[in-house]
Amino acid sequence: MIIGSWAEYIYSYYFKTNFMPNLRTRDVDFLYGNIHRPKNKINIASALIENGYSYVMNPTSGAVKFMKGDLLELEFLTRAVGSGTQHIYEIPSLGIKAEGLRIINMLNDYPLELDCRDFIVTVPEPAAYVLQKLLANLSRTPTYKRKKDIDAVRAILVHIKQSVPDAGRISAIFEKLTPKAQRTIEGVCKENYIEL
C-alpha cells in the first residue's frame, strides 16, 4: 500500500472533483501489511538495483531504503504488532527488514485499489488517510512537517465531503477508533480549526 504524500497523488485518479495534490517529496512510503505473505520469495532488492536504485541499510537497525539519485527514495514500513517492543521486522518474502510503526496500523484496515496509469495501486481510503494524519500530527517529526500534514488534511477533506461514496466514511472510521485516538484527533482538529 502506498502511504504518505504519494497516496495524495493517487487520489487525483480517484476523486471526481478538481483535486490537485500538493506533492513536494521524493519519499515513497510503502506499507507492507502482512510480513508473512506471500510465501514465495520476491527478490525486490535485485529488481530495484537493476533499475538504478541504491540499496541503503541503516547500520543500527538493519532497516532498508532504496534510493535513485535525487529522484526517489523508497521505504518499506510495516505494522507494529504485539507488545510493541519490536521496531524492526523481517519481511521474509522480500528479504529485507522494515520499520514497524503502530501509528500506521489503521491504514492497513482501509485499503482502496485504484486504476492508475494501467496499474492497480493500493492506497488507504482518503477518510482513513485524513484521520491517520490527524492522529499522528502531535508526534510527527520533524515538527515542520506537521503544518504540511494539516494543509493536506484540509485539502483532502473538501473532496471527501464532495464525494458521494466517501462523505460518511470519516464518521464511520472515527467511531471504530479507541477513545484515546478520538480525543487526540478532536484536539488536533480544535487546535487547527478543522471540522470533520
C-alpha positions in Angstrom: 0.0 0.0 0.0 1.3 3.4 -0.9 1.0 5.7 2.1 2.3 9.3 2.7 2.2 12.1 0.2 2.3 9.8 -2.8 -1.1 8.5 -1.8 -2.4 12.0 -2.3 -1.1 11.9 -5.9 -3.0 8.6 -6.5 -6.2 10.3 -5.1 -6.2 12.6 -8.1 -7.2 9.4 -10.0 -10.0 8.7 -7.5 -11.8 11.9 -6.8 -14.3 13.1 -9.5 -13.5 16.7 -8.5 -10.7 19.0 -9.3 -8.4 17.6 -6.6 -4.8 18.6 -7.1 -2.2 17.0 -4.8 0.5 19.2 -3.3 3.3 16.7 -3.9 6.6 18.0 -2.7 8.5 14.9 -1.7 10.7 12.3 -3.3 10.0 9.8 -0.5 7.7 7.0 -1.4 6.5 5.0 1.6 5.1 1.5 1.2 3.1 -0.1 4.0 3.7 -3.9 3.9 0.6 -5.1 5.7 1.4 -8.8 6.3 5.0 -9.7 6.6 4.2 -13.4 6.2 2.8 -13.1 2.7 3.4 -14.2 0.0 5.2 -17.4 0.9 7.3 -17.4 -2.2 10.3 -15.1 -2.3 10.5 -12.0 -4.4 14.0 -10.5 -4.9 12.9 -6.9 -4.8 16.4 -5.7 -4.0 17.8 -7.1 -7.2 15.0 -5.8 -9.3 15.3 -2.3 -7.9 19.1 -2.3 -8.2 18.8 -3.4 -11.8 16.6 -0.4 -12.3 19.1 2.1 -11.0 18.3 2.2 -7.2 20.9 2.0 -4.5 20.4 -0.3 -1.6 20.9 1.6 1.7 20.7 -0.2 5.0 20.6 1.5 8.4 23.7 0.1 10.1 22.0 0.2 13.6 18.5 -1.2 12.8 19.1 -3.1 9.5 16.0 -1.3 8.0 16.4 -0.8 4.3 15.7 2.1 1.9 16.2 2.2 -1.9 17.4 5.4 -3.4 17.5 6.6 -7.0 19.8 9.6 -7.0 18.0 12.7 -6.0 14.8 11.5 -7.8 13.2 8.9 -5.4 13.6 7.3 -2.1 11.6 4.1 -1.4 11.0 2.9 2.1 9.1 -0.1 3.3 7.2 0.2 6.6 5.1 -2.4 8.3 2.5 -2.6 11.1 3.8 -2.9 14.7 2.0 -5.8 16.4 2.0 -7.4 19.8 3.6 -5.7 22.8 5.3 -3.1 20.7 8.8 -3.8 21.9 9.9 -4.8 18.4 10.5 -2.0 16.0 12.2 -3.7 13.1 10.6 -6.6 11.3 12.0 -9.1 8.8 9.9 -9.4 5.6 10.9 -12.9 4.6 9.4 -12.8 1.1 11.3 -9.7 0.2 14.5 -10.5 2.1 14.6 -7.1 3.7 13.9 -5.5 7.1 11.3 -2.8 7.6 10.5 -0.4 10.5 7.2 -1.2 12.3 5.1 1.8 13.2 2.0 1.4 15.3 0.7 4.8 14.2 0.2 3.5 10.6 -1.7 0.3 11.6 -5.1 1.8 10.9 -4.2 2.4 7.3 -3.9 -1.3 6.7 -7.6 -1.8 7.7 -8.9 0.5 4.9 -7.3 -0.4 1.6 -8.5 1.2 -1.7 -7.5 -0.3 -5.0 -7.4 2.2 -7.9 -6.6 2.0 -11.6 -3.7 4.4 -12.1 -2.0 4.5 -15.5 -2.8 0.9 -16.3 -1.6 -0.3 -12.9 -3.8 -1.4 -9.9 -2.4 0.6 -7.0 -3.4 0.2 -3.3 -3.7 3.3 -1.1 -5.6 3.9 2.1 -9.2 5.2 1.8 -9.0 9.0 1.8 -11.0 9.2 5.1 -8.6 6.8 6.9 -5.6 8.7 5.5 -7.0 12.0 6.8 -7.8 10.5 10.3 -4.3 8.9 10.5 -2.7 12.2 9.6 -4.6 13.9 12.4 -3.8 11.1 14.9 -0.1 11.3 14.1 0.2 15.0 14.0 1.3 15.7 17.5 4.1 13.1 17.3 5.1 13.9 13.7 8.8 14.5 13.2 10.4 16.6 12.1 8.0 19.1 13.5 8.0 21.3 10.4 6.0 18.6 8.6 3.1 19.0 10.9 1.8 22.1 9.1 2.2 20.4 5.8 0.1 17.4 7.0 -2.6 19.8 8.3 -2.7 21.6 4.9 -3.0 18.2 3.2 -5.9 17.2 5.6 -7.8 20.4 4.8 -7.3 19.9 1.0 -8.5 16.3 1.0 -11.4 16.9 3.4 -13.0 19.3 0.9 -13.0 16.5 -1.7 -14.1 13.8 0.7 -17.2 15.9 1.6 -18.0 16.3 -2.1 -17.7 12.6 -2.9 -20.9 10.5 -2.5 -19.1 7.3 -1.6 -16.7 9.0 0.9 -18.9 11.6 2.7 -19.9 9.3 5.6 -16.6 7.4 5.8 -14.9 9.9 8.2 -17.6 9.3 10.9 -17.7 5.5 10.3 -13.9 5.1 10.7 -13.7 7.6 13.5 -16.3 5.6 15.6 -14.1 2.5 15.3 -11.1 4.2 16.9 -10.2 4.0 20.5 -11.5 6.8 22.8 -7.9 8.0 23.3 -7.4 8.2 19.5 -10.7 10.0 19.1 -9.6 12.6 21.8 -6.3 13.1 20.1 -7.9 13.7 16.7 -10.5 16.1 18.2 -7.8 18.0 20.0 -5.7 18.4 16.8 -8.9 19.5 14.9 -9.8 22.0 17.5 -6.2 23.5 17.6 -6.2 23.8 13.8 -9.9 24.8 13.3 -10.7 21.7 11.3 -14.3 20.5 11.1 -14.6 16.8 10.2 
